Amino acid sequence: MSNLADQKPSYNYCALPLAAYACVPEQSRGRVYDEPISEHRNAFQRDRDRIIHASAFRRLKYKTQVFVYDEGDHYRTRLTHTLEVAQITRSIARELMVNEDLAEGIALAHDLGHTPFAHIGEKYLSKCMEPYGGFEHNDQSLRVLTTLERKYPQWNGLNLTWETLEGVVKHNGPHTISKDGPEVAVRELQEKIDLELEGHASVEAQVAALSDDIAYNNHDVEDGLRAKLFTLKDLEDVRLLGHVMKKVREEHGVLEERYLVNETIRNMIGSMVNDVLRETEGRLKELGPHSADDIRGAGRQMVAFSDDMREQVDELRAFLFDRMYRHYTINRLHLKVERIVTDLFTAFTKHYDVLPDNWQDRVKEAGGVDDERIRARVVCDYIAGMTDRYAIREHERLFDLYWDLK
């Protein structure tokens, strides 16, 4: 792994000056595998572009956010959620004068490891993997980036910069790994490069992580209303939403429901972003960082909600958990997903020769023909990468007795 500082003069990559605590591509700690630099794109731009062109990124189009893809064309998918996170990320990053390319790249990568059927799929895949080392979607995102994507003849993975990988690993803050925990990808990567797991991530990574919270809390409200799991009247009792709706009504008077919903969501995103900026700027002023490493060693998150906003967001989450994530229609989905994921995992692990040829090759390559633990990990990779509709179709192919029979 080489430092990129001596390889290229400064790029014109930002229209605004960067803050002292921002990550600068010329000062990147480099990549796991050395490679020639680009003539026209800096290191973080290349990372972002590689993520966008990844097969796993395209598959997010047909992966569930909350509602399965065939329930309606206007519900968020894992892809549209990711794009909304990236948009909020760039807006906050620009205001904080940090590197937008790095922040956006981390935002675009953060959900690549999600299973089909969202957290429901993860729940049952994790249960299947309990005897084999476990499964966790954040670690799987890193595994996609470092192992599973096959784009280059020289290495597996996308060979991203240290800073982008750090941001994905520390999506939930400083990271700890245990010998037998599900952090398979982190352990493997840590043997190659030191990610300084005990420290906090860059401001850019922290922005991407909090933008994820802002995005899903808001679009889940909108999608829940569209699905009629709750009403605007119900939301008036949620402090954050009730306050925003009152403000919208005072400004616009009586509105059609669709406009009231749109204005409420727009204003709620704005309120959250403004709160993050005020709180973060206060914390940065108190710390007085002179470099990105000062952020990593700060001892606490720099990008955060205020205490009052955090309480209101937690109240909103509790409402969504009760009225949306545990709604009986979602609970019914649990039954179907448990069967699909468990059946596929059991069949492929016991009979790896019914996997597609390229995945049989991966079993052999990993040494899993006679090692059930290794074989289970490859099967886990295969299932985790599936879209909702592909998982359903694979289950039909294997267990519908009349599928493809003439």
Solvent accessible surface area in square Angstrom, and as a share of the most:
residue,aa,sasa,rsa
1,M,93,0.42
2,S,40,0.26
3,N,82,0.42
4,L,22,0.11
5,A,48,0.37
6,D,141,0.73
7,Q,73,0.33
8,K,64,0.27
9,P,103,0.65
10,S,94,0.61
11,Y,38,0.14
12,N,150,0.77
13,Y,44,0.17
14,C,43,0.26
15,A,109,0.84
16,L,86,0.43
17,P,97,0.61
18,L,42,0.21
19,A,20,0.15
20,A,68,0.52
21,Y,31,0.12
22,A,7,0.05
23,C,7,0.04
24,V,39,0.22
25,P,3,0.02
26,E,25,0.11
27,Q,125,0.56
28,S,1,0.00
29,R,68,0.25
30,G,0,0.00
31,R,11,0.04
32,V,28,0.16
33,Y,84,0.32
34,D,94,0.49
35,E,31,0.14
36,P,114,0.72
37,I,56,0.28
38,S,17,0.11
39,E,125,0.56
40,H,148,0.66
41,R,92,0.34
42,N,1,0.00
43,A,10,0.08
44,F,0,0.00
45,Q,37,0.16
46,R,32,0.12
47,D,1,0.01
48,R,47,0.17
49,D,27,0.14
50,R,24,0.09
51,I,0,0.00
52,I,70,0.35
53,H,125,0.56
54,A,0,0.00
55,S,33,0.21
56,A,3,0.02
57,F,19,0.08
58,R,137,0.50
59,R,86,0.31
60,L,0,0.00
61,K,104,0.44
62,Y,57,0.22
63,K,5,0.02
64,T,3,0.01
65,Q,17,0.08
66,V,19,0.11
67,F,11,0.05
68,V,11,0.06
69,Y,67,0.25
70,D,103,0.54
71,E,97,0.43
72,G,30,0.29
73,D,143,0.74
74,H,132,0.59
75,Y,35,0.13
76,R,39,0.14
77,T,26,0.15
78,R,7,0.03
79,L,32,0.16
80,T,56,0.32
81,H,2,0.01
82,T,0,0.00
83,L,86,0.43
84,E,51,0.23
85,V,0,0.00
86,A,7,0.05
87,Q,111,0.49
88,I,7,0.04
89,T,0,0.00
90,R,69,0.25
91,S,51,0.33
92,I,0,0.00
93,A,0,0.00
94,R,128,0.47
95,E,107,0.48
96,L,4,0.02
97,M,80,0.35
98,V,2,0.01
99,N,2,0.01
100,E,19,0.08
101,D,9,0.05
102,L,1,0.00
103,A,0,0.00
104,E,27,0.12
105,G,1,0.01
106,I,1,0.00
107,A,0,0.00
108,L,4,0.02
109,A,0,0.00
110,H,5,0.02
111,D,6,0.03
112,L,5,0.03
113,G,1,0.01
114,H,3,0.01
115,T,2,0.01
116,P,1,0.00
117,F,3,0.01
118,A,7,0.05
119,H,109,0.49
120,I,17,0.09
121,G,0,0.00
122,E,23,0.10
123,K,110,0.47
124,Y,18,0.07
125,L,0,0.00
126,S,28,0.18
127,K,121,0.51
128,C,19,0.12
129,M,0,0.00
130,E,125,0.56
131,P,92,0.58
132,Y,36,0.14
133,G,15,0.14
134,G,14,0.13
135,F,11,0.05
136,E,54,0.24
137,H,24,0.11
138,N,24,0.12
139,D,9,0.05
140,Q,5,0.02
141,S,1,0.00
142,L,1,0.01
143,R,22,0.08
144,V,9,0.05
145,L,1,0.00
146,T,31,0.18
147,T,33,0.19
148,L,24,0.12
149,E,9,0.04
150,R,97,0.35
151,K,85,0.36
152,Y,68,0.26
153,P,134,0.84
154,Q,124,0.55
155,W,24,0.09
156,N,64,0.33
157,G,0,0.00
158,L,1,0.01
159,N,10,0.05
160,L,2,0.01
161,T,0,0.00
162,W,4,0.01
163,E,8,0.03
164,T,1,0.00
165,L,3,0.01
166,E,0,0.00
167,G,0,0.00
168,V,5,0.03
169,V,11,0.06
170,K,6,0.03
171,H,25,0.11
172,N,125,0.64
173,G,7,0.07
174,P,59,0.37
175,H,42,0.19
176,T,117,0.68
177,I,62,0.31
178,S,62,0.40
179,K,180,0.76
180,D,113,0.59
181,G,9,0.09
182,P,43,0.27
183,E,27,0.12
184,V,22,0.13
185,A,2,0.02
186,V,2,0.01
187,R,62,0.23
188,E,75,0.33
189,L,7,0.03
190,Q,53,0.24
191,E,155,0.69
192,K,120,0.51
193,I,12,0.06
194,D,90,0.47
195,L,0,0.00
196,E,53,0.24
197,L,15,0.08
198,E,138,0.62
199,G,15,0.15
200,H,21,0.09
201,A,3,0.02
202,S,0,0.00
203,V,0,0.00
204,E,0,0.00
205,A,4,0.03
206,Q,5,0.02
207,V,0,0.00
208,A,1,0.01
209,A,17,0.14
210,L,14,0.07
211,S,0,0.00
212,D,16,0.08
213,D,27,0.14
214,I,0,0.00
215,A,2,0.02
216,Y,53,0.20
217,N,0,0.00
218,N,1,0.01
219,H,2,0.01
220,D,3,0.02
221,V,1,0.00
222,E,31,0.14
223,D,2,0.01
224,G,0,0.00
225,L,21,0.11
226,R,118,0.43
227,A,28,0.21
228,K,175,0.74
229,L,18,0.09
230,F,6,0.03
231,T,76,0.44
232,L,19,0.09
233,K,148,0.63
234,D,41,0.21
235,L,1,0.00
236,E,61,0.28
237,D,123,0.64
238,V,6,0.03
239,R,109,0.40
240,L,5,0.03
241,L,0,0.00
242,G,16,0.15
243,H,120,0.54
244,V,2,0.01
245,M,1,0.00
246,K,129,0.54
247,K,101,0.43
248,V,1,0.01
249,R,94,0.34
250,E,127,0.57
251,E,118,0.53
252,H,82,0.37
253,G,36,0.35
254,V,156,0.90
255,L,53,0.26
256,E,103,0.46
257,E,112,0.50
258,R,147,0.54
259,Y,100,0.38
260,L,11,0.06
261,V,17,0.10
262,N,78,0.40
263,E,33,0.15
264,T,3,0.02
265,I,13,0.07
266,R,145,0.53
267,N,29,0.15
268,M,0,0.00
269,I,50,0.26
270,G,28,0.27
271,S,36,0.23
272,M,0,0.00
273,V,24,0.14
274,N,75,0.39
275,D,11,0.06
276,V,0,0.00
277,L,21,0.11
278,R,154,0.56
279,E,47,0.21
280,T,0,0.00
281,E,86,0.39
282,G,41,0.39
283,R,38,0.14
284,L,11,0.05
285,K,176,0.74
286,E,139,0.62
287,L,65,0.32
288,G,39,0.38
289,P,14,0.09
290,H,151,0.68
291,S,43,0.28
292,A,15,0.11
293,D,78,0.41
294,D,55,0.28
295,I,0,0.00
296,R,20,0.07
297,G,66,0.64
298,A,27,0.21
299,G,64,0.62
300,R,96,0.35
301,Q,59,0.26
302,M,3,0.01
303,V,5,0.03
304,A,15,0.11
305,F,7,0.03
306,S,26,0.17
307,D,114,0.59
308,D,75,0.39
309,M,15,0.07
310,R,75,0.27
311,E,103,0.46
312,Q,21,0.10
313,V,0,0.00
314,D,64,0.33
315,E,64,0.29
316,L,0,0.00
317,R,65,0.24
318,A,62,0.48
319,F,30,0.13
320,L,0,0.00
321,F,104,0.43
322,D,97,0.50
323,R,83,0.30
324,M,0,0.00
325,Y,61,0.23
326,R,139,0.51
327,H,44,0.19
328,Y,126,0.48
329,T,56,0.33
330,I,13,0.07
331,N,64,0.33
332,R,153,0.56
333,L,26,0.13
334,H,36,0.16
335,L,128,0.64
336,K,136,0.57
337,V,0,0.00
338,E,63,0.28
339,R,164,0.60
340,I,22,0.11
341,V,3,0.01
342,T,53,0.31
343,D,39,0.20
344,L,0,0.00
345,F,12,0.05
346,T,57,0.33
347,A,17,0.13
348,F,1,0.00
349,T,6,0.04
350,K,144,0.61
351,H,105,0.47
352,Y,44,0.17
353,D,95,0.49
354,V,73,0.42
355,L,6,0.03
356,P,46,0.29
357,D,113,0.59
358,N,87,0.45
359,W,38,0.13
360,Q,31,0.14
361,D,80,0.41
362,R,41,0.15
363,V,0,0.00
364,K,108,0.46
365,E,116,0.52
366,A,50,0.39
367,G,44,0.42
368,G,0,0.00
369,V,63,0.36
370,D,141,0.73
371,D,56,0.29
372,E,86,0.38
373,R,126,0.46
374,I,60,0.31
375,R,30,0.11
376,A,0,0.00
377,R,27,0.10
378,V,10,0.06
379,V,0,0.00
380,C,0,0.00
381,D,5,0.03
382,Y,14,0.05
383,I,1,0.00
384,A,3,0.02
385,G,18,0.17
386,M,4,0.02
387,T,13,0.08
388,D,0,0.00
389,R,114,0.42
390,Y,80,0.30
391,A,1,0.01
392,I,56,0.28
393,R,110,0.40
394,E,15,0.07
395,H,26,0.12
396,E,61,0.28
397,R,103,0.38
398,L,63,0.31
399,F,85,0.35
400,D,65,0.34
401,L,138,0.69
402,Y,178,0.68
403,W,74,0.26
404,D,109,0.57
405,L,123,0.61
406,K,239,1.01
